[in-house]
Every structure is written in C-alpha cells, then in structure tokens.
C-alpha cells in the first residue's frame, strides 16, 4: 500500500470523526485541540480502516497524523514481509 493511499484513508477517518484536523503535521493535542477521548476515537477509526491494532503504549506517543501514518506503513510493511509484530 502506497503512502498516498494511506494518507487518503486516514483523511477519510478524520473526516468521518469531524475532528477538524487540517494537516498531517498539526499537533493533535495542541493546535487541533484533541483530548484523550478524541485520540482514542481516532485510533479506533484507523485501526478499523486498516485492520490493525495500535497498542496503547504506542498511542500515547503519537503527536500528529504523520505518527499514525508511519505506524500504519510500518505495520503493513512488516506483515507484507511475513513477519509478526
């Protein structure tokens, strides 16, 4: 799965949740104003969209949509190569 398709699918999730995030670099908790519940909802939306699991220990370190995107790309890369997390 290429990066542009991942971007589009993440933006679809963000749009469905109506979170008001404008860019992949925007600080989710800072300028976007997401609280912990919003972050959990975003995480669940992305997990469902990509059929993945984002561990809570990882989620607490996510600051931007780029962090979610990188996690998805790494997760998909590992599974495509037949490895397990």
N, C-alpha and C positions, 0 to 999 in steps of 0.2 A: 504494500500500500504506500503510495507516494505522499509526500508532505502536503501537497495542495489538497488532496482528498481528505486527509486528516484535518487540515485547517477548516475546510468546508463543513465537515461533520461536527467538529467542535463548535463552530459558529451556529450550526443548527440547534445544538443542545442549548447554547447560551440564549438564542432567540426564543426557544420554547419556554425557557425558565424566566424570560423577561428580566434579566439581571442588569441590563444597562452597561455591559462591558463593551468598550469601543475598540480596543486593540489587544493584540497578544502580549504586549509589553506592559500593559496597565497593571498597576499594583492592585490586586483584587481586594485586599482588606483595607488599603489606604484610599486611593483616589476613587476606586469603584465602590467602596463602602460596603463590601460583603461582610456579613457576620459569620459566625461559625455554622449556623444552620444553612445559610446560603452556600457555604463551601461544601457542606455535606450533600446538599441537593445537587450541586454542580458535579461533584464526584460521582454520585449515583447515576446521574444522567449520562456522564461519559462512560461509566462502567457498562451501562446498558447499551449504549450506542456501539461500543467496540467489543462487547462481550469479554470484559477483563475485570480484574479486581485490583483496586488501588488500596494497598494497606494503609491503615490509619497512621502508622509511623512515617509513611511517605507523605501522606496528605498534609500533615502539619507543616511540612517544609515548602509546600507549593505557594508561590507568591504571585505568579502570573499564569495566563493561559499557555505561555510557552513551556512552563513546567509540566502542565498536563499533556501538551503535545509531545514533549520529549519522552515522558513516561510511556505514552501510547506507542511511539515509534520504537522505543527500546523493547517494550513488551512484545510487540508484533515481530520485531526482528529476532528476538530470542525464540519465539515459538515457530517462526518460519524455518529457522535453522535446526529445529528439532530438539532444542534444549528446553529445560524446565527451569522455572524460577524457584 
